[in-house]
């Protein structure tokens, strides 16, 4: 009779999700890049900057925001799938995809209430001048602070604010 450890090792040592899964992932990724690219180009066409600096800073800000989403995503997914993988309720690959799908759906249907609440805490003069040096500094400070918070939360083992009480 196989022990739980060997069964788990067999599940985790399976090869990749398969060719169909990789093709579906590639198509979804390409659609996402096309959607983001067209909207970014449309937004940039309305800007009339005299130098390339705002575009460079915008690109850096987008990569820092992507880094934040990556850090935040692996914390959320790990917390969401730990129980179902440990209890063998779902296969690890299925659990991660399931978690990613529902996280994505939550972002797409949410009202943006958290983002608007955070923006309401910022000085109005900086929001109106987001293309200025002070505006870019504010955006970078927010993103870097969020990444540091997420990394610190992961290192300390605190997964939820209730755990700090």
C-alpha positions as CSV (number, residue, x, y, z in Angstrom):
1,X,0.0,0.0,0.0
2,X,1.4,3.4,-1.0
3,X,1.9,5.9,1.7
4,X,0.5,9.5,1.5
5,X,4.0,10.8,0.9
6,X,4.6,8.6,-2.2
7,X,1.1,9.5,-3.5
8,X,1.9,13.2,-3.1
9,X,5.3,12.8,-4.6
10,X,3.7,11.1,-7.6
11,X,1.2,13.9,-8.0
12,X,3.8,16.6,-7.8
13,X,6.3,14.9,-10.0
14,X,4.0,14.7,-13.0
15,X,5.2,16.5,-16.1
16,X,3.8,19.8,-17.4
17,X,0.1,20.4,-17.7
18,X,0.2,19.2,-21.4
19,X,0.3,20.6,-24.8
20,X,-3.4,21.7,-24.8
21,X,-2.9,23.5,-21.5
22,X,0.2,25.3,-22.7
23,X,-1.6,26.4,-25.9
24,X,-4.6,27.7,-24.0
25,X,-2.2,29.6,-21.6
26,X,-0.3,31.0,-24.6
27,X,-3.5,32.2,-26.3
28,X,-4.8,33.8,-23.1
29,X,-1.4,35.5,-22.5
30,X,-1.3,36.8,-26.1
31,X,-4.8,38.2,-25.8
32,X,-3.9,39.9,-22.5
33,X,-0.8,41.5,-24.0
34,X,-2.8,42.7,-27.1
35,X,-5.5,44.1,-24.9
36,X,-3.0,45.9,-22.6
37,X,-0.9,47.1,-25.5
38,X,-3.8,48.6,-27.5
39,X,-5.1,50.4,-24.4
40,X,-1.7,51.7,-23.4
41,X,-1.0,53.0,-26.9
42,X,-4.4,54.7,-27.0
43,X,-3.7,56.3,-23.6
44,X,-0.2,57.4,-24.7
45,X,-1.5,59.0,-27.9
46,X,-3.4,61.5,-25.9
47,X,-0.3,62.6,-24.0
48,X,1.8,65.4,-25.4
49,X,5.1,65.2,-23.7
50,X,8.1,67.3,-24.8
51,X,10.6,64.7,-23.8
52,X,10.9,60.9,-23.5
53,X,11.3,61.0,-19.7
54,X,7.6,60.6,-18.9
55,X,7.3,57.6,-21.2
56,X,10.4,56.0,-19.6
57,X,9.1,56.6,-16.1
58,X,5.7,55.2,-17.1
59,X,7.3,52.1,-18.4
60,X,9.3,51.7,-15.2
61,X,6.2,52.3,-13.2
62,X,4.3,49.6,-15.2
63,X,7.1,47.1,-14.5
64,X,7.2,47.9,-10.8
65,X,3.4,47.5,-10.7
66,X,3.8,44.2,-12.4
67,X,6.3,43.2,-9.8
68,X,3.8,44.2,-7.1
69,X,1.1,42.1,-8.7
70,X,3.5,39.1,-8.9
71,X,4.5,39.4,-5.2
72,X,0.9,39.9,-4.2
73,X,-0.3,37.1,-6.4
74,X,2.0,34.4,-5.0
75,X,1.0,35.3,-1.5
76,X,-2.7,35.1,-2.3
77,X,-2.5,32.0,-4.3
78,X,-0.4,30.2,-1.7
79,X,-2.9,31.1,1.0
80,X,-5.9,30.1,-1.2
81,X,-4.6,26.7,-2.3
82,X,-2.7,25.4,0.7
83,X,-5.6,23.7,2.3
84,X,-7.0,22.1,-0.8
85,X,-3.6,20.8,-1.8
86,X,-2.8,19.5,1.7
87,X,-6.1,17.8,2.0
88,X,-5.8,16.3,-1.5
89,X,-9.2,17.9,-2.4
90,X,-7.7,19.2,-5.7
91,X,-4.6,18.4,-7.7
92,X,-1.9,21.1,-7.3
93,X,-2.1,22.2,-10.9
94,X,-5.8,22.4,-10.8
95,X,-5.8,24.3,-7.5
96,X,-3.4,27.0,-8.7
97,X,-5.3,27.5,-12.0
98,X,-8.6,27.6,-10.1
99,X,-7.2,30.2,-7.7
100,X,-5.8,32.3,-10.6
101,X,-9.1,32.2,-12.4
102,X,-11.1,33.4,-9.4
103,X,-8.5,36.1,-8.5
104,X,-8.7,37.3,-12.1
105,X,-12.5,37.3,-12.1
106,X,-12.6,39.1,-8.8
107,X,-10.4,41.9,-10.3
108,X,-12.5,42.1,-13.4
109,X,-15.9,42.4,-11.6
110,X,-14.8,44.5,-8.6
111,X,-15.9,48.1,-8.4
112,X,-12.4,49.4,-7.8
113,X,-13.4,50.5,-4.3
114,X,-10.0,49.8,-2.8
115,X,-8.2,51.7,-5.4
116,X,-10.5,54.7,-5.1
117,X,-10.1,54.6,-1.3
118,X,-6.3,54.7,-1.6
119,X,-6.4,57.5,-4.1
120,X,-8.7,59.5,-1.9
121,X,-6.0,59.5,0.8
122,X,-3.5,61.2,-1.6
123,X,-3.1,64.9,-2.0
124,X,-5.2,66.2,-4.8
125,X,-2.5,68.5,-6.2
126,X,-0.2,65.5,-6.8
127,X,-3.0,63.5,-8.4
128,X,-3.7,66.3,-10.8
129,X,0.0,66.6,-11.7
130,X,0.8,62.9,-12.0
131,X,3.0,63.6,-15.0
132,X,5.3,65.9,-12.9
133,X,8.3,64.8,-10.9
134,X,6.4,64.9,-7.7
135,X,3.6,62.8,-9.2
136,X,6.0,60.1,-10.5
137,X,7.7,60.1,-7.1
138,X,4.3,59.5,-5.4
139,X,3.5,56.6,-7.8
140,X,6.9,55.0,-7.3
141,X,6.7,55.4,-3.5
142,X,3.3,53.8,-3.4
143,X,4.4,50.8,-5.5
144,X,7.6,50.2,-3.7
145,X,5.9,50.5,-0.3
146,X,3.3,48.0,-1.4
147,X,6.0,45.6,-2.5
148,X,8.0,45.9,0.7
149,X,4.8,45.4,2.7
150,X,4.0,42.2,0.8
151,X,7.6,40.9,1.1
152,X,7.7,41.7,4.8
153,X,4.3,40.0,5.3
154,X,5.6,36.9,3.6
155,X,8.9,36.8,5.5
156,X,7.3,37.4,8.9
157,X,4.8,34.6,8.3
158,X,1.9,36.9,8.8
159,X,-0.7,36.1,6.2
160,X,-3.6,38.0,7.5
161,X,-4.0,41.2,9.7
162,X,-5.8,39.2,12.4
163,X,-2.6,37.2,13.0
164,X,-0.8,40.4,14.2
165,X,-3.2,40.9,17.1
